[in-house]
Amino acid sequence: MTEQTKLELIKSFAYGATPESLNEVGRLTIPEAETFQKEHAAEIEAKKKELEEGGWK
């Protein structure tokens, strides 16, 4: 996985994507997405906070 892909997935989860929704669009399998979400939870939360501070809710 490239760094760009990793950053895109973090942003997707921050915007509310689920493992199921990422699977539906062919990005990852559900187990891969769940693992990614767990391994990058802190980064996802930081991105959520950044987005909220920028006005996104």
PyMOL Python script that loads the backbone (N, CA, C, O; Angstrom):
from pymol import cmd

cmd.read_pdbstr("""\
ATOM      1  N   MET A   1       0.852  -1.171   0.000  1.00  0.00           N
ATOM      2  CA  MET A   1       0.000   0.000   0.000  1.00  0.00           C
ATOM      3  C   MET A   1       0.899   1.236   0.000  1.00  0.00           C
ATOM      4  O   MET A   1       1.832   1.351   0.795  1.00  0.00           O
ATOM      5  N   THR A   2       0.595   2.135  -0.898  1.00  0.00           N
ATOM      6  CA  THR A   2       1.390   3.354  -0.963  1.00  0.00           C
ATOM      7  C   THR A   2       0.989   4.308   0.157  1.00  0.00           C
ATOM      8  O   THR A   2      -0.074   4.167   0.762  1.00  0.00           O
ATOM      9  N   GLU A   3       1.842   5.263   0.417  1.00  0.00           N
ATOM     10  CA  GLU A   3       1.544   6.283   1.434  1.00  0.00           C
ATOM     11  C   GLU A   3       0.293   7.069   1.026  1.00  0.00           C
ATOM     12  O   GLU A   3      -0.534   7.410   1.871  1.00  0.00           O
ATOM     13  N   GLN A   4       0.164   7.349  -0.251  1.00  0.00           N
ATOM     14  CA  GLN A   4      -1.014   8.084  -0.747  1.00  0.00           C
ATOM     15  C   GLN A   4      -2.298   7.302  -0.476  1.00  0.00           C
ATOM     16  O   GLN A   4      -3.293   7.879  -0.039  1.00  0.00           O
ATOM     17  N   THR A   5      -2.282   6.002  -0.730  1.00  0.00           N
ATOM     18  CA  THR A   5      -3.450   5.163  -0.481  1.00  0.00           C
ATOM     19  C   THR A   5      -3.783   5.149   1.008  1.00  0.00           C
ATOM     20  O   THR A   5      -4.947   5.248   1.395  1.00  0.00           O
ATOM     21  N   LYS A   6      -2.751   5.026   1.837  1.00  0.00           N
ATOM     22  CA  LYS A   6      -2.955   5.034   3.288  1.00  0.00           C
ATOM     23  C   LYS A   6      -3.634   6.333   3.726  1.00  0.00           C
ATOM     24  O   LYS A   6      -4.585   6.303   4.506  1.00  0.00           O
ATOM     25  N   LEU A   7      -3.152   7.463   3.231  1.00  0.00           N
ATOM     26  CA  LEU A   7      -3.733   8.754   3.598  1.00  0.00           C
ATOM     27  C   LEU A   7      -5.174   8.887   3.101  1.00  0.00           C
ATOM     28  O   LEU A   7      -6.019   9.459   3.789  1.00  0.00           O
ATOM     29  N   GLU A   8      -5.448   8.367   1.923  1.00  0.00           N
ATOM     30  CA  GLU A   8      -6.815   8.395   1.394  1.00  0.00           C
ATOM     31  C   GLU A   8      -7.757   7.555   2.247  1.00  0.00           C
ATOM     32  O   GLU A   8      -8.895   7.953   2.492  1.00  0.00           O
ATOM     33  N   LEU A   9      -7.290   6.399   2.699  1.00  0.00           N
ATOM     34  CA  LEU A   9      -8.128   5.547   3.547  1.00  0.00           C
ATOM     35  C   LEU A   9      -8.373   6.188   4.907  1.00  0.00           C
ATOM     36  O   LEU A   9      -9.484   6.121   5.433  1.00  0.00           O
ATOM     37  N   ILE A  10      -7.349   6.807   5.478  1.00  0.00           N
ATOM     38  CA  ILE A  10      -7.528   7.509   6.757  1.00  0.00           C
ATOM     39  C   ILE A  10      -8.583   8.598   6.594  1.00  0.00           C
ATOM     40  O   ILE A  10      -9.473   8.739   7.433  1.00  0.00           O
ATOM     41  N   LYS A  11      -8.483   9.361   5.518  1.00  0.00           N
ATOM     42  CA  LYS A  11      -9.453  10.427   5.256  1.00  0.00           C
ATOM     43  C   LYS A  11     -10.848   9.841   5.051  1.00  0.00           C
ATOM     44  O   LYS A  11     -11.829  10.397   5.545  1.00  0.00           O
ATOM     45  N   SER A  12     -10.946   8.729   4.331  1.00  0.00           N
ATOM     46  CA  SER A  12     -12.245   8.089   4.106  1.00  0.00           C
ATOM     47  C   SER A  12     -12.894   7.695   5.424  1.00  0.00           C
ATOM     48  O   SER A  12     -14.076   7.963   5.640  1.00  0.00           O
ATOM     49  N   PHE A  13     -12.130   7.062   6.303  1.00  0.00           N
ATOM     50  CA  PHE A  13     -12.673   6.682   7.612  1.00  0.00           C
ATOM     51  C   PHE A  13     -13.035   7.920   8.425  1.00  0.00           C
ATOM     52  O   PHE A  13     -14.048   7.924   9.125  1.00  0.00           O
ATOM     53  N   ALA A  14     -12.229   8.960   8.342  1.00  0.00           N
ATOM     54  CA  ALA A  14     -12.526  10.191   9.080  1.00  0.00           C
ATOM     55  C   ALA A  14     -13.845  10.800   8.619  1.00  0.00           C
ATOM     56  O   ALA A  14     -14.583  11.368   9.424  1.00  0.00           O
ATOM     57  N   TYR A  15     -14.141  10.685   7.339  1.00  0.00           N
ATOM     58  CA  TYR A  15     -15.396  11.198   6.792  1.00  0.00           C
ATOM     59  C   TYR A  15     -16.573  10.264   7.041  1.00  0.00           C
ATOM     60  O   TYR A  15     -17.707  10.580   6.681  1.00  0.00           O
ATOM     61  N   GLY A  16     -16.306   9.112   7.657  1.00  0.00           N
ATOM     62  CA  GLY A  16     -17.401   8.222   8.036  1.00  0.00           C
ATOM     63  C   GLY A  16     -17.529   6.938   7.236  1.00  0.00           C
ATOM     64  O   GLY A  16     -18.508   6.209   7.396  1.00  0.00           O
ATOM     65  N   ALA A  17     -16.565   6.648   6.384  1.00  0.00           N
ATOM     66  CA  ALA A  17     -16.617   5.386   5.651  1.00  0.00           C
ATOM     67  C   ALA A  17     -16.562   4.218   6.634  1.00  0.00           C
ATOM     68  O   ALA A  17     -15.993   4.327   7.720  1.00  0.00           O
ATOM     69  N   THR A  18     -17.156   3.116   6.237  1.00  0.00           N
ATOM     70  CA  THR A  18     -17.139   1.902   7.048  1.00  0.00           C
ATOM     71  C   THR A  18     -16.385   0.817   6.278  1.00  0.00           C
ATOM     72  O   THR A  18     -16.196   0.937   5.067  1.00  0.00           O
ATOM     73  N   PRO A  19     -15.955  -0.235   6.964  1.00  0.00           N
ATOM     74  CA  PRO A  19     -15.336  -1.343   6.234  1.00  0.00           C
ATOM     75  C   PRO A  19     -16.249  -1.877   5.123  1.00  0.00           C
ATOM     76  O   PRO A  19     -15.779  -2.253   4.049  1.00  0.00           O
ATOM     77  N   GLU A  20     -17.542  -1.906   5.391  1.00  0.00           N
ATOM     78  CA  GLU A  20     -18.495  -2.403   4.412  1.00  0.00           C
ATOM     79  C   GLU A  20     -18.572  -1.477   3.195  1.00  0.00           C
ATOM     80  O   GLU A  20     -18.619  -1.946   2.058  1.00  0.00           O
ATOM     81  N   SER A  21     -18.584  -0.156   3.439  1.00  0.00           N
ATOM     82  CA  SER A  21     -18.682   0.774   2.307  1.00  0.00           C
ATOM     83  C   SER A  21     -17.418   0.742   1.463  1.00  0.00           C
ATOM     84  O   SER A  21     -17.495   0.863   0.240  1.00  0.00           O
ATOM     85  N   LEU A  22     -16.258   0.582   2.088  1.00  0.00           N
ATOM     86  CA  LEU A  22     -15.016   0.491   1.327  1.00  0.00           C
ATOM     87  C   LEU A  22     -14.966  -0.811   0.527  1.00  0.00           C
ATOM     88  O   LEU A  22     -14.412  -0.850  -0.572  1.00  0.00           O
ATOM     89  N   ASN A  23     -15.543  -1.863   1.078  1.00  0.00           N
ATOM     90  CA  ASN A  23     -15.618  -3.129   0.346  1.00  0.00           C
ATOM     91  C   ASN A  23     -16.538  -2.999  -0.865  1.00  0.00           C
ATOM     92  O   ASN A  23     -16.244  -3.533  -1.935  1.00  0.00           O
ATOM     93  N   GLU A  24     -17.645  -2.290  -0.694  1.00  0.00           N
ATOM     94  CA  GLU A  24     -18.609  -2.129  -1.786  1.00  0.00           C
ATOM     95  C   GLU A  24     -18.000  -1.409  -2.987  1.00  0.00           C
ATOM     96  O   GLU A  24     -18.354  -1.700  -4.129  1.00  0.00           O
ATOM     97  N   VAL A  25     -17.093  -0.478  -2.737  1.00  0.00           N
ATOM     98  CA  VAL A  25     -16.475   0.262  -3.847  1.00  0.00           C
ATOM     99  C   VAL A  25     -15.197  -0.411  -4.329  1.00  0.00           C
ATOM    100  O   VAL A  25     -14.500   0.108  -5.200  1.00  0.00           O
ATOM    101  N   GLY A  26     -14.895  -1.579  -3.749  1.00  0.00           N
ATOM    102  CA  GLY A  26     -13.766  -2.370  -4.223  1.00  0.00           C
ATOM    103  C   GLY A  26     -12.408  -1.945  -3.703  1.00  0.00           C
ATOM    104  O   GLY A  26     -11.384  -2.346  -4.256  1.00  0.00           O
ATOM    105  N   ARG A  27     -12.379  -1.142  -2.652  1.00  0.00           N
ATOM    106  CA  ARG A  27     -11.096  -0.680  -2.119  1.00  0.00           C
ATOM    107  C   ARG A  27     -10.369  -1.773  -1.342  1.00  0.00           C
ATOM    108  O   ARG A  27      -9.184  -2.027  -1.562  1.00  0.00           O
ATOM    109  N   LEU A  28     -11.099  -2.416  -0.427  1.00  0.00           N
ATOM    110  CA  LEU A  28     -10.515  -3.435   0.449  1.00  0.00           C
ATOM    111  C   LEU A  28     -11.569  -4.487   0.760  1.00  0.00           C
ATOM    112  O   LEU A  28     -12.765  -4.255   0.589  1.00  0.00           O
ATOM    113  N   THR A  29     -11.109  -5.646   1.218  1.00  0.00           N
ATOM    114  CA  THR A  29     -12.054  -6.604   1.763  1.00  0.00           C
ATOM    115  C   THR A  29     -12.475  -6.082   3.139  1.00  0.00           C
ATOM    116  O   THR A  29     -11.798  -5.235   3.721  1.00  0.00           O
ATOM    117  N   ILE A  30     -13.572  -6.581   3.642  1.00  0.00           N
ATOM    118  CA  ILE A  30     -14.024  -6.130   4.962  1.00  0.00           C
ATOM    119  C   ILE A  30     -12.971  -6.429   6.033  1.00  0.00           C
ATOM    120  O   ILE A  30     -12.676  -5.544   6.835  1.00  0.00           O
ATOM    121  N   PRO A  31     -12.390  -7.633   6.086  1.00  0.00           N
ATOM    122  CA  PRO A  31     -11.353  -7.873   7.101  1.00  0.00           C
ATOM    123  C   PRO A  31     -10.137  -6.941   6.950  1.00  0.00           C
ATOM    124  O   PRO A  31      -9.578  -6.490   7.949  1.00  0.00           O
ATOM    125  N   GLU A  32      -9.734  -6.657   5.716  1.00  0.00           N
ATOM    126  CA  GLU A  32      -8.609  -5.737   5.506  1.00  0.00           C
ATOM    127  C   GLU A  32      -8.954  -4.339   6.017  1.00  0.00           C
ATOM    128  O   GLU A  32      -8.132  -3.683   6.658  1.00  0.00           O
ATOM    129  N   ALA A  33     -10.169  -3.892   5.728  1.00  0.00           N
ATOM    130  CA  ALA A  33     -10.602  -2.563   6.161  1.00  0.00           C
ATOM    131  C   ALA A  33     -10.703  -2.485   7.681  1.00  0.00           C
ATOM    132  O   ALA A  33     -10.309  -1.485   8.280  1.00  0.00           O
ATOM    133  N   GLU A  34     -11.228  -3.536   8.304  1.00  0.00           N
ATOM    134  CA  GLU A  34     -11.332  -3.555   9.769  1.00  0.00           C
ATOM    135  C   GLU A  34      -9.952  -3.510  10.410  1.00  0.00           C
ATOM    136  O   GLU A  34      -9.745  -2.806  11.398  1.00  0.00           O
ATOM    137  N   THR A  35      -9.014  -4.258   9.851  1.00  0.00           N
ATOM    138  CA  THR A  35      -7.649  -4.260  10.375  1.00  0.00           C
ATOM    139  C   THR A  35      -7.019  -2.881  10.205  1.00  0.00           C
ATOM    140  O   THR A  35      -6.403  -2.358  11.134  1.00  0.00           O
ATOM    141  N   PHE A  36      -7.170  -2.302   9.039  1.00  0.00           N
ATOM    142  CA  PHE A  36      -6.622  -0.964   8.785  1.00  0.00           C
ATOM    143  C   PHE A  36      -7.210   0.034   9.776  1.00  0.00           C
ATOM    144  O   PHE A  36      -6.480   0.833  10.362  1.00  0.00           O
ATOM    145  N   GLN A  37      -8.526  -0.009   9.963  1.00  0.00           N
ATOM    146  CA  GLN A  37      -9.203   0.922  10.864  1.00  0.00           C
ATOM    147  C   GLN A  37      -8.674   0.795  12.291  1.00  0.00           C
ATOM    148  O   GLN A  37      -8.493   1.806  12.970  1.00  0.00           O
ATOM    149  N   LYS A  38      -8.425  -0.416  12.752  1.00  0.00           N
ATOM    150  CA  LYS A  38      -7.895  -0.636  14.097  1.00  0.00           C
ATOM    151  C   LYS A  38      -6.453  -0.159  14.203  1.00  0.00           C
ATOM    152  O   LYS A  38      -6.080   0.494  15.178  1.00  0.00           O
ATOM    153  N   GLU A  39      -5.646  -0.486  13.203  1.00  0.00           N
ATOM    154  CA  GLU A  39      -4.222  -0.137  13.246  1.00  0.00           C
ATOM    155  C   GLU A  39      -3.984   1.364  13.118  1.00  0.00           C
ATOM    156  O   GLU A  39      -2.958   1.864  13.580  1.00  0.00           O
ATOM    157  N   HIS A  40      -4.899   2.080  12.509  1.00  0.00           N
ATOM    158  CA  HIS A  40      -4.714   3.508  12.259  1.00  0.00           C
ATOM    159  C   HIS A  40      -5.757   4.359  12.989  1.00  0.00           C
ATOM    160  O   HIS A  40      -6.048   5.481  12.575  1.00  0.00           O
ATOM    161  N   ALA A  41      -6.310   3.827  14.060  1.00  0.00           N
ATOM    162  CA  ALA A  41      -7.375   4.519  14.797  1.00  0.00           C
ATOM    163  C   ALA A  41      -6.952   5.914  15.259  1.00  0.00           C
ATOM    164  O   ALA A  41      -7.731   6.860  15.141  1.00  0.00           O
ATOM    165  N   ALA A  42      -5.750   6.054  15.773  1.00  0.00           N
ATOM    166  CA  ALA A  42      -5.292   7.359  16.266  1.00  0.00           C
ATOM    167  C   ALA A  42      -5.189   8.367  15.117  1.00  0.00           C
ATOM    168  O   ALA A  42      -5.557   9.532  15.276  1.00  0.00           O
ATOM    169  N   GLU A  43      -4.694   7.923  13.974  1.00  0.00           N
ATOM    170  CA  GLU A  43      -4.570   8.820  12.823  1.00  0.00           C
ATOM    171  C   GLU A  43      -5.946   9.216  12.285  1.00  0.00           C
ATOM    172  O   GLU A  43      -6.148  10.353  11.857  1.00  0.00           O
ATOM    173  N   ILE A  44      -6.880   8.283  12.309  1.00  0.00           N
ATOM    174  CA  ILE A  44      -8.240   8.563  11.848  1.00  0.00           C
ATOM    175  C   ILE A  44      -8.887   9.588  12.770  1.00  0.00           C
ATOM    176  O   ILE A  44      -9.520  10.532  12.298  1.00  0.00           O
ATOM    177  N   GLU A  45      -8.736   9.414  14.063  1.00  0.00           N
ATOM    178  CA  GLU A  45      -9.309  10.369  15.023  1.00  0.00           C
ATOM    179  C   GLU A  45      -8.682  11.750  14.866  1.00  0.00           C
ATOM    180  O   GLU A  45      -9.381  12.760  14.944  1.00  0.00           O
ATOM    181  N   ALA A  46      -7.379  11.803  14.648  1.00  0.00           N
ATOM    182  CA  ALA A  46      -6.695  13.086  14.445  1.00  0.00           C
ATOM    183  C   ALA A  46      -7.224  13.779  13.196  1.00  0.00           C
ATOM    184  O   ALA A  46      -7.420  14.994  13.201  1.00  0.00           O
ATOM    185  N   LYS A  47      -7.456  13.021  12.128  1.00  0.00           N
ATOM    186  CA  LYS A  47      -7.992  13.599  10.887  1.00  0.00           C
ATOM    187  C   LYS A  47      -9.416  14.086  11.107  1.00  0.00           C
ATOM    188  O   LYS A  47      -9.791  15.138  10.589  1.00  0.00           O
ATOM    189  N   LYS A  48     -10.230  13.329  11.877  1.00  0.00           N
ATOM    190  CA  LYS A  48     -11.591  13.765  12.195  1.00  0.00           C
ATOM    191  C   LYS A  48     -11.558  15.106  12.905  1.00  0.00           C
ATOM    192  O   LYS A  48     -12.319  16.013  12.570  1.00  0.00           O
ATOM    193  N   LYS A  49     -10.674  15.227  13.886  1.00  0.00           N
ATOM    194  CA  LYS A  49     -10.555  16.468  14.654  1.00  0.00           C
ATOM    195  C   LYS A  49     -10.142  17.615  13.732  1.00  0.00           C
ATOM    196  O   LYS A  49     -10.690  18.714  13.813  1.00  0.00           O
ATOM    197  N   GLU A  50      -9.186  17.353  12.871  1.00  0.00           N
ATOM    198  CA  GLU A  50      -8.725  18.375  11.918  1.00  0.00           C
ATOM    199  C   GLU A  50      -9.871  18.832  11.020  1.00  0.00           C
ATOM    200  O   GLU A  50     -10.034  20.029  10.779  1.00  0.00           O
ATOM    201  N   LEU A  51     -10.659  17.892  10.529  1.00  0.00           N
ATOM    202  CA  LEU A  51     -11.792  18.227   9.662  1.00  0.00           C
ATOM    203  C   LEU A  51     -12.841  19.027  10.425  1.00  0.00           C
ATOM    204  O   LEU A  51     -13.372  20.004   9.896  1.00  0.00           O
ATOM    205  N   GLU A  52     -13.146  18.634  11.648  1.00  0.00           N
ATOM    206  CA  GLU A  52     -14.134  19.343  12.454  1.00  0.00           C
ATOM    207  C   GLU A  52     -13.678  20.762  12.753  1.00  0.00           C
ATOM    208  O   GLU A  52     -14.479  21.696  12.712  1.00  0.00           O
ATOM    209  N   GLU A  53     -12.392  20.929  13.054  1.00  0.00           N
ATOM    210  CA  GLU A  53     -11.864  22.265  13.312  1.00  0.00           C
ATOM    211  C   GLU A  53     -11.916  23.139  12.068  1.00  0.00           C
ATOM    212  O   GLU A  53     -11.972  24.365  12.158  1.00  0.00           O
ATOM    213  N   GLY A  54     -11.897  22.495  10.908  1.00  0.00           N
ATOM    214  CA  GLY A  54     -11.993  23.216   9.647  1.00  0.00           C
ATOM    215  C   GLY A  54     -13.428  23.496   9.214  1.00  0.00           C
ATOM    216  O   GLY A  54     -13.661  24.085   8.158  1.00  0.00           O
ATOM    217  N   GLY A  55     -14.386  23.071  10.032  1.00  0.00           N
ATOM    218  CA  GLY A  55     -15.780  23.358   9.752  1.00  0.00           C
ATOM    219  C   GLY A  55     -16.610  22.189   9.261  1.00  0.00           C
ATOM    220  O   GLY A  55     -17.818  22.340   9.077  1.00  0.00           O
ATOM    221  N   TRP A  56     -16.003  21.018   9.040  1.00  0.00           N
ATOM    222  CA  TRP A  56     -16.773  19.871   8.591  1.00  0.00           C
ATOM    223  C   TRP A  56     -17.402  19.182   9.783  1.00  0.00           C
ATOM    224  O   TRP A  56     -16.748  19.001  10.810  1.00  0.00           O
ATOM    225  N   LYS A  57     -18.658  18.796   9.665  1.00  0.00           N
ATOM    226  CA  LYS A  57     -19.336  18.089  10.756  1.00  0.00           C
ATOM    227  C   LYS A  57     -19.990  16.866  10.249  1.00  0.00           C
ATOM    228  O   LYS A  57     -20.613  16.135  11.019  1.00  0.00           O
TER     229      LYS A  57
END
""", "prot")
cmd.dss("prot")
cmd.show_as("cartoon", "prot")
cmd.util.cbc("prot")
cmd.orient("prot")
